Amino acid sequence: MKNILLLTDFSDNAKNAIHYALHLFKNEKCIFHLMHVHKIGSFTSDDLMQAPKESVFDSITKEPRENLNNLKEELQENFPNKKHKFETHIDFDVFIDAIKQAIKKNKIDYLVMGTNGASGTKEVILGSNTVHVIRKINCKTLIIPENHEFTPIKELLLPLDPKDAIDGKQFIDLIDFIEIFKLHLHALRVNPNNENTDIESQDIENLALLDCKYHVVNNVPMDFALSSYMQTNTIDFLSLFVKNEGFLDHFFSKANTKINISKVSKPILILHP
């Protein structure tokens, strides 16, 4: 039984990501944990201190709780599946803290969320909540682009920069995902400055038992190599090995080894060390 955490702010974007997850895991026994982290909004600290705790909580969460229950009923009606169960969770804690608590309490296997808006600043190109989750939540995370409709997935692309190694927990998690959905792996090793080419033999050894297409590109910026590969190959899904330190630098820098994740139009599986 898999535990899947579905984050929602009740936007169309969030609903689309939830629908994608229900399609993706349709053959798996799952408990889907629908979670909304509520902003206290107009309530002041004085209001919270003077009023009884339970009445404040009930008052603050009444409307989002009703929305969560309505969403649960809608999903059960539109996506009937005997393998799926739904639970609802609401919190008005700090966004990241609430997610960490939910993951620990419910033994979450995957977190699913949609990108939440775009802006010219790098902090919110994916939406600030999305960026914070990727940076600070150590859980397998599925990021679903805005308006992306589900189609059966077959081809998964793993781009690798010179510092990425095909080993450890990230690789084990990737193999598990590949086996669940019977995917064909594309591993794209990019050496923008022709560095660390010795790692290629190690890559081939570690990938030997997988159904995999391995490709090496030298002296080409990562962004260009990734874009070109996705244009010339059918790719349904991306997986990224994320290094928590310097996340924004890793994904938004103009350096040759970086990926501009905001330009990726496919769902992304984020894997942490």
N, C-alpha and C positions, 0 to 999 in steps of 0.2 A: 504494500500500500504506500503510494507516494503522497507526501504532503506538499501542496502547491500553494504558495502565498500570492494572492492576486490583489495588488494595490489599486485602489480606485478613489478618484475625486469626483466621480459621477459624470465626468466629461465623456464626449463621444470617443475621444482618443483612448481613454481608459477602458471603455466598453469594448472597443475594437480589439485591444490587447487581450482582454478576458475571453472574447469570442475565439481569438486565435488559439489561446491556450486550451480551450475546451476541444477544439478540433484537433490540435496537435496531440493531446493526451487521450484521445477518445478510446483507444484500446487498452489503456492502463487503468488499474484500480487506483483512484485518487480521492483524497479529501481536499477540496478546494476551500481555502481560507480567504474569504472576502474581507478585506480590511480597509477601513477608512481612518485616517489620522486627522482629527478635526481641529481646526483653529478656533481658539476661544473667542476671537473676534471682539465684540463690543464689551464683553465682561471684563471688569477691572480686577486688580488684585484685591481691592477692598471688598468687592462683591463676593469674591471667592472665600475670603476670610470670615466674613460676617454671616454668610448663609450656611446652613447645614450641608455637609459634604455630599450626601446622597441626593438631596434636592437640586443642588447645583449641577451635579453630574447628569441627573435625569433631564434637567432643563437644557443644558448645553447639548446633550446628545440626542434629544428627542427627534429632531428633524433628520439628521444623518442616519439615525438608527432605522427610521421608517424607510428612508431611501435604500438602505442596505437590504432590508427585508423585502422591499419591492423588487430590487435587483435580483435577489436570490430566487424569488418566485418566478420572475421573468426568465431566468436562466434554466430553471427546472422545467418550465413549460416549453421553452424553445429548443432546449438541448437535452431531451430525455435520454438518460444513459444510466443503466443499473449499476455500472461500475463507478459512478461518480456520486459523491456526497458533498454537501456544502455546509460550511459554518461561517458565521459572521463575527467580526471583531471590530470594535471601535475604541479609539483612544484619543486623548487630547494632550498627550505627552509631546516632547520634542520629536519631530518626524523620524530622525534616524534612530533615536533611542527606542521609540515605539516599535520600529521594525526589528531591531536587534532583539528586543524582548519577545516579540512574536515568533521569530525564527527559533530562538532557544526553547521557548515553552512548547511549541507545536512541532519541533523537530523537522523544520522545513527542508525539503530537498531542492526545490526551485522557487525562485522569486520571479514574478512576471509583472512587467509594467510597460506602459507606452511612453514614448517621448512626450513631453508636456510643454510644447511651445517652442518658438524660435525667436532669436534676437541677434543683433549684430555683435553682442559681446560674447566672448568665448565661454563664460560661466553658464550661459543659458542657451547656447546653440541647440543643445539637446533638451533644454529645460533644466532648471536648477535642481529640482528633485531628482531627476534621472542622474545627473552628474554626481550629486552627493551620494546616491545609492551605490553607484559603481565605485566611487572612491572609498567609501567607508563601510560597506556591508560585505562581509566575507561569506558569500553564499552564491551558488550557481544562479546566475541572473539572465533572464531572457528579456531583451529590449526589443519591442515591436514598433517599427516606424509608423508614423501617422498615416492612416487610411490604407495600410497594407492588408490586403485580404489573404486569407489562408489558401494555399494550394499545397498538395502533397509534396513533401520535401524528399529529395534524393541526393542532391549534391551539396556538400559542405566544404567551405573554403577556410583554411587556417593560414593566415599570413604570418610570417615569422621574420623578425628583424635580427640583426647579428647577436643580440643579447638573449634572445629566446632559445630555450632548450626544449627538445621534445622528451621530457622525462618528468618525474615527480607527480604530485597530486593533480596538477592541471591536466597532464596528459592522461592520467587514469580517469578523471572525470570526463574528458573528451571521448575516450574509448567507450565509456559507459553510455554516453549520449548517442554515439554512432551505432552501438549495438542495439539499443532500444528501438531506434527508428530505421535500422538497416540502411545506413547512409554510405555513400561513396565519398571518400575524403580526398580533397585537393590540398596539398601542402605546398605553399608558395614561400620559398626561402629567398629573401631579398637582401643582398649585400650592396647597399647604395654606393659604398666607397671601396668595394672589392675586399672587404675585411672578413676575417674569421671564416674563411672558406674551408678550413679543416673540419668544421662541424658537419659538413655535408655527408661524410661517410658515416658519422654517428646517426644522423637523421635516417639514412637509408637502412641502417641496422635496426633502429627502433621502430621503423614503419614496415618492416619486412612482412609481418603477419597480417597487415591490414589491407583492405581493398583500397588502394591509394594511388593517386597520380602525384608524383613529386616533381616540382619544377624549381629551377634556380635562376635568379636574375641578378646579374652583377652590374655595377656602375649605373644604376637607375634609381631615382628617388622612390621611396616606398609608396607614396601616394599615387604616383604615375603607374608603377608596376601593378598595384592592386586594381586601379581603375581599368587598366588595359586588360588584365586577366579576366575581370568580371564581364568585360564587353565581348571577349572572344570565347568565353566558356559559360555554359549554363550553370549558374550558382543559385541555390535556393536559400542558403543560410550561411552565416559567417560565425566563426568562433575566434575570440581574442584572448590571449594570455595576458592578463592585466597585472602590471606591477603597481601596487598601491602607491608607492612613493612617487611623487611627481606626476600624478595621473594627468593633470591638465597639460603639463609639459610634454608628456609622452604622446598625447593624442591631438594636441592643438598646435604644437610647435611647427615651425616651417622647416625644421631640420630634415635632411634627406631620409632619416630612418623613421619618421613619424607618419601616423595614419590620421587623416582628417575624418574622424568617425562620423561627423555630422553629415558627410556627403554619402554615407553608405545607406542604400535604399532597401537593404534586406534585413530580416531579423538577425539579431546578434546574440550569441551565447557568450556571456562574460564568465571567464574562469579565473579564480584567484589561486595564488600559491598555497 
